[in-house]
Amino acid sequence: MKKKFTFSFGSTVIIQPGIPVIADIIDSPNRVLVVCDTNTEYIARNIIGFQRTPICVLAPGENSKKWDSVETILSAAHKAGLDRDGFFIAVGGGVIGDLTSFAASIYKRGAGLCIVATTLLGMIDASIGGKTGFDLFNLKNIVGTFYPASIVFMPTQTLSTLSEREWKSGMAELIKIAVLDEDDNFLSDLEQEQNPDHESLIEFIERAVQIKGKIIEYDPDETGFKRILLNLGHTFGHALESTAGLGKVSHGEAIAWGLARACVLGQRIGITPPDRAEKILAILQKSGYETGARHPLCSDMNSLLEAMQSDKKKKLNSLRFIVPALKSAVVLSAETIDPDILHSVLDY
Ligand SMILES: NC(=O)c1ccc[n+]([C@@H]2O[C@H](COP(=O)([O-])OP(=O)(O)OC[C@H]3O[C@@H](n4cnc5c(N)ncnc54)[C@H](O)[C@@H]3O)[C@@H](O)[C@H]2O)c1
């Protein structure tokens, strides 16, 4: 069954079991560059079929999320003679999606873009809403643009080859989006179905796409107070990713740990109701995420706090934390938080 959602920020999302073919994306395959990694190349080859479409294959993983890869994509587009009306098709998870979207956003001041999301995390989060970018100075997503793909395909059959680690990484962002659901039903449903069958999983993906899509429609460029809520768990999580060494901990696992820390912080400053914090922590623990104050891959509070200071969410030089509230979540400026409480959340 095919499901289609169209959002006011310019993206049409198509969730379907099968891998799309190039004719589903664009009428002229001559104006296309397909970008994938070595793990998603088989999906990209399926999309292209017998067309002679240029393809750019990168190494997989977070370590590829750097300027060199953007240059490789831009150079492949140039060699392929792509014009401004050309089309980039990203086939992969969040890394390939973010890199290709960034390249598309700057190539000849903006070319066409389609994302074929092939990880759970890519489907429920990274492919929607137009955040593009790459890592620099060992810091996550420090360079980027807003550039939503006009078409996003989510071929759910591709999820069958995901590793356990990547599966777990995607489930963490699913839990985060469920926490942001205003009516809280999503979180309760996830609590009941920790190992969803294929049908329930598709339903969860659809719900996550709609929740994230609505938030972005409301606040497309994160100038308001809505889109930033999607960074729940990220102030702690990104700091962990940087401190542990990019790629050492998966993005989702870092966000799960960050979400746990945000719950504890929220509870200690009286914003997250204790039963809600307990419910979220219980779901994270049952799903096998690290939720303790000290993460095994980070034993140095100063490096963590230092990495937090480089966070993109800083405004007027003030670090911001997002913590779960009675419903959804709220944004807090670090100045409103007693440093001793913040340190106690990291248990040092
Ligand atoms: N733009 C956004 O709004 C946004 C939101 C959330 C996360 N992100 C970014 O997304 C990235 C994480 O995304 P990710 O978790 O998809 O990581 P990823 O893109 O590195 O993919 C994870 C691994 O799975 C492999 N893979 C992809 N599809 C596969 C498939 N169908 N079968 C088997 N293996 C497959 C990849 O090759 C890679 O090794 C991070 O860099 C994060 O910053 C971006």
The ligand as an ORCA input file, in Angstrom:
! r2SCAN-3c Opt
* xyz 0 1
  N      18.746     16.298      8.342
  C      18.120     15.998      9.456
  O      17.088     16.581      9.816
  C      18.666     14.879     10.317
  C      17.877     14.364     11.356
  C      18.388     13.308     12.103
  C      19.653     12.797     11.831
  N      20.392     13.345     10.824
  C      21.725     12.803     10.499
  O      21.547     11.487     10.006
  C      22.752     10.760     10.243
  C      22.390      9.403     10.766
  O      21.575      8.749      9.809
  P      21.540      7.156      9.712
  O      21.334      6.603     11.057
  O      20.597      6.815      8.634
  O      23.056      6.823      9.371
  P      23.803      6.382      8.011
  O      23.348      7.153      6.874
  O      25.244      6.401      8.364
  O      23.332      4.876      7.820
  C      23.689      3.935      8.788
  C      24.370      2.712      8.156
  O      23.367      1.924      7.512
  C      23.756      1.626      6.180
  N      22.528      1.470      5.424
  C      21.718      2.425      4.927
  N      20.626      1.866      4.405
  C      20.751      0.530      4.547
  C      19.934     -0.582      4.228
  N      18.716     -0.418      3.691
  N      20.391     -1.816      4.511
  C      21.599     -1.988      5.104
  N      22.405     -0.984      5.472
  C      21.982      0.266      5.192
  C      24.628      2.781      5.779
  O      25.472      2.427      4.735
  C      25.390      3.053      7.076
  O      26.460      2.158      7.198
  C      23.577     11.567     11.198
  O      24.663     12.135     10.520
  C      22.623     12.647     11.680
  O      23.286     13.842     12.006
  C      19.920     14.350     10.058
*
